Amino acid sequence: MEIKTSKQAIKFARCLKKRKYRELYKNFLIEGVNFVEDALINEAPLDFVMVAENKLHSQKCKEIMEQARLQQLPLFFVKDELLAKISDTETPQGVLAVCSMPVWGEEQVIKEGDGLLVALDGLQDPGNLGTIIRSAAGVGVSGVFLGDGTVDLFNPKVLRATMGAVFRVPVFQQVELITLIRKVKEAGFVTIAADPRADRKYYHWDFRKGGHLILIGNESRGIRAELLDLVDLRVRIPLTEGVESLNAAVAASLILYEIFRQRDPNE
């Protein structure tokens, strides 16, 4: 959609607060000085940038505006109260941008070698999803696959929790996980489920060589039985008596960083 005026920019940005319009237009909102700056640095596919009129003299906003101009992006200056109505935060920073959804190639991600993949089965909490994506970026995960029922990647709370990692890690939405698990197994990946009922502790598995897919389940029900039946291995995180499980993002991060530790050439 071609946006030529600040009024059009405001109207379009407002509609992107709803998932159905994000999916329709393949666009999403990013908000805040650091997030927009990170998007510009990473040369994310931004459509335009909006800055509140009362922020025009802020040094950070000046830098953002200069970078937007260098990238020849449309730049709109809007009234503070109008931008605040679009904002999803309690204390708006006066900077918003509209970005096209990144397009990643699944075939490039699923390939033989030492790749590391993450699959999420019905994860519901936006903060958990964002944190997992951020951890995935930290350890060099090749791709994250969101099974049906998982919270929308472009939910504003998810995006904030990723801290910009959404531009660095390929993420695929609405993935049929049974098909995915079979596909990666054929490509030579070992598929591993985080299951609190498993016998093997997660750090007793040798992650140093070969491709691995780590499967994390829903916060309350865990991983569906049909997926557990498909994976090669189940592992658990040992806990003290009386504690049944960890937060999904914490569990995923522990396993991912154990893989990272094992693969560290200096270890």
Sequence and secondary structure as in RCSB ss.txt:
>XXXX:A:sequence
MEIKTSKQAIKFARCLKKRKYRELYKNFLIEGVNFVEDALINEAPLDFVMVAENKLHSQKCKEIMEQARLQQLPL
FFVKDELLAKISDTETPQGVLAVCSMPVWGEEQVIKEGDGLLVALDGLQDPGNLGTIIRSAAGVGVSGVFLGDGT
VDLFNPKVLRATMGAVFRVPVFQQVELITLIRKVKEAGFVTIAADPRADRKYYHWDFRKGGHLILIGNESRGIRA
ELLDLVDLRVRIPLTEGVESLNAAVAASLILYEIFRQRDPNE
>XXXX:A:secstr
    SHHHHHHHHHHTTSHHHHHHHTEEEEESHHHHHHHHHTT  EEEEEEEGGGTT HHHHHHHHHHHHTT  E
EEE HHHHHHH  SSS  SEEEEEE     HHHHS SSS EEEEESS   HHHHHHHHHHHHHHT SEEEEETT 
  TT HHHHHHHTTGGGTS EEEEE HHHHHHHHHHTT EEEEE TT SEEGGGS  SSS EEEEE BTTTBS H
HHHTTSSEEEE    TT     HHHHHHHHHHHHHHHT TT 
